[in-house]
Amino acid sequence: MDVFLENFITGILSLAKAFYASLTFSFLKFFLEVYVIVMFIDLVLMLKQRGLGADIRDTLVGMNIPPELAYRKGKLRVKWAKVKRRFDSKNESDYKVAIIEADKIVDDLIAEMNYKGENMTERLDNITPGQIDNIEELRRAHETRNLIIHDDSFVLTREEALKTFDCYEEFLRFFLVFD
């Protein structure tokens, strides 16, 4: 039995050596090398067509992600914590300021994503629901911000302010700012 196994392995190895030295294997190897080169050139051309030179983040992710959402999350977390601390107060004006500041942070990020529009309302209208999960909540939060800015008699409770603030925070969670 041992001799049979040894002869079998020797036969397989000699067949492999013969195939490796054959003209067929050389042709197959040449064909695969050309194929890999063509596929690499195709990949480079496709990336160039998508605008790799212009913006690598846009090419890799499918949208222009601001650095704060991509790799500077620590700075954004610190900025966000500072805004969130306004809710430690019992003063309604601090809640309103926190909502305005949160809206400004999110608006700046959306503007950096190259969504077109003169203001946040127009930019939010240019975002389709599939691009950002909580887009409707973000619109409602922005409407609350607009009420704060434009209606002097608008009363904002702490609970309503926290709910609105959570909409902005959910936007940041979508981009994994809070791991």
C-alpha positions in Angstrom: 0.0 0.0 0.0 2.9 2.4 0.8 4.5 1.8 -2.6 1.2 2.5 -4.3 0.8 5.8 -2.5 4.4 6.7 -3.3 3.9 5.8 -7.0 0.7 7.8 -7.1 2.2 10.9 -5.6 5.3 10.6 -7.9 2.9 10.2 -10.9 1.0 13.3 -9.9 4.2 15.3 -9.4 5.6 14.2 -12.8 2.3 15.2 -14.5 2.4 18.6 -12.7 6.0 19.1 -13.8 5.2 18.1 -17.4 2.2 20.5 -17.4 4.3 23.3 -16.0 6.9 22.8 -18.7 4.3 22.5 -21.5 3.4 25.0 -24.2 -0.2 25.0 -23.0 0.8 26.3 -19.5 3.0 28.9 -21.1 0.1 30.1 -23.3 -2.3 30.1 -20.3 0.2 32.0 -18.2 0.7 34.6 -20.9 -3.0 35.0 -21.4 -3.6 35.5 -17.7 -0.8 38.1 -17.5 -2.4 40.1 -20.3 -5.8 39.7 -18.8 -4.5 41.1 -15.4 -2.8 44.0 -17.1 -6.0 44.9 -19.1 -8.2 44.6 -15.9 -5.7 46.9 -14.0 -5.9 49.5 -16.9 -9.7 49.2 -16.8 -9.7 49.9 -13.1 -7.5 52.9 -13.4 -9.6 54.3 -16.2 -12.8 53.8 -14.3 -11.4 55.5 -11.2 -10.2 58.4 -13.3 -13.6 58.7 -14.9 -15.3 58.8 -11.5 -12.9 61.7 -10.6 -10.3 60.0 -8.4 -7.9 62.9 -9.0 -10.5 65.4 -7.9 -11.7 63.9 -4.7 -10.7 60.5 -3.4 -13.3 60.5 -0.6 -16.1 61.0 -3.1 -14.7 58.1 -5.2 -14.3 55.7 -2.4 -17.5 56.4 -0.4 -19.9 57.6 -3.1 -20.3 61.1 -1.6 -18.0 63.8 -0.4 -17.5 63.1 3.3 -16.1 66.0 5.3 -12.8 65.3 7.2 -14.7 65.8 10.5 -16.9 62.8 9.6 -14.1 60.8 8.1 -11.0 61.0 10.3 -11.3 64.1 12.6 -14.1 62.7 14.7 -12.4 63.6 17.9 -12.5 67.4 17.3 -16.2 67.1 16.3 -17.0 65.1 19.5 -15.4 67.8 21.6 -17.3 70.5 19.8 -20.5 68.5 20.1 -20.0 67.9 23.9 -19.6 71.6 24.4 -22.9 72.3 22.7 -24.6 69.4 24.6 -23.4 70.9 28.0 -25.9 73.7 27.4 -28.6 71.3 28.4 -27.2 71.2 31.9 -28.7 74.6 32.4 -32.3 75.1 33.3 -32.5 78.2 31.1 -34.7 78.0 27.9 -32.4 80.4 26.1 -29.5 77.9 26.6 -31.6 75.2 24.9 -32.3 77.5 22.0 -28.7 78.3 21.6 -27.8 74.6 21.7 -30.3 73.9 18.9 -29.0 76.7 16.8 -25.4 75.6 17.3 -26.2 72.0 16.6 -28.0 73.1 13.4 -25.0 75.1 12.4 -22.6 72.2 12.9 -24.8 69.8 10.8 -25.4 72.5 8.2 -21.6 73.0 7.8 -21.1 69.3 7.4 -23.9 69.0 4.8 -22.5 71.9 2.9 -19.1 70.3 2.9 -20.7 67.2 1.3 -21.4 69.4 -1.7 -25.1 69.4 -1.5 -26.3 72.4 -3.5 -28.4 75.2 -1.9 -28.2 78.6 -0.5 -29.2 77.5 3.0 -29.8 74.3 5.0 -33.4 74.0 3.9 -32.4 73.9 0.2 -29.5 71.6 0.9 -31.9 69.2 2.8 -34.3 69.3 -0.1 -31.4 68.1 -2.4 -30.8 65.0 -0.2 -32.7 61.9 -1.1 -34.0 59.7 1.7 -31.6 56.9 0.7 -28.5 59.0 1.2 -29.0 59.9 4.8 -31.2 57.7 7.1 -32.9 60.3 9.3 -33.4 63.1 6.7 -37.1 63.7 7.7 -36.2 64.0 11.4 -33.4 66.4 10.4 -35.9 68.5 8.4 -38.2 68.7 11.5 -35.2 69.6 13.7 -34.3 72.4 11.3 -37.9 73.6 11.3 -37.6 73.9 15.1 -34.4 75.9 14.6 -36.2 78.2 12.2 -39.0 78.7 14.7 -36.4 79.7 17.3 -34.8 82.2 15.0 -37.9 83.7 13.4 -40.6 83.5 16.2 -39.8 85.6 19.3 -42.7 84.1 21.2 -41.7 80.5 20.5 -41.5 78.5 23.7 -39.1 75.6 23.8 -39.3 73.0 26.6 -36.3 71.1 27.7 -37.9 67.8 26.5 -38.6 69.3 23.1 -35.1 70.7 22.8 -33.6 67.3 23.7 -35.7 65.6 21.2 -34.7 68.1 18.5 -31.0 67.8 19.6 -31.3 64.0 19.3 -32.2 64.4 15.6 -29.0 66.2 14.9 -27.1 63.7 17.0 -28.6 60.9 15.1 -27.2 62.4 11.9 -23.7 62.2 13.5 -24.4 58.6 14.7 -25.2 57.7 11.1 -21.6 58.7 10.2 -20.2 56.8 13.3 -19.0 59.9 15.0 -20.0 58.4 18.4 -18.5 54.9 18.3 
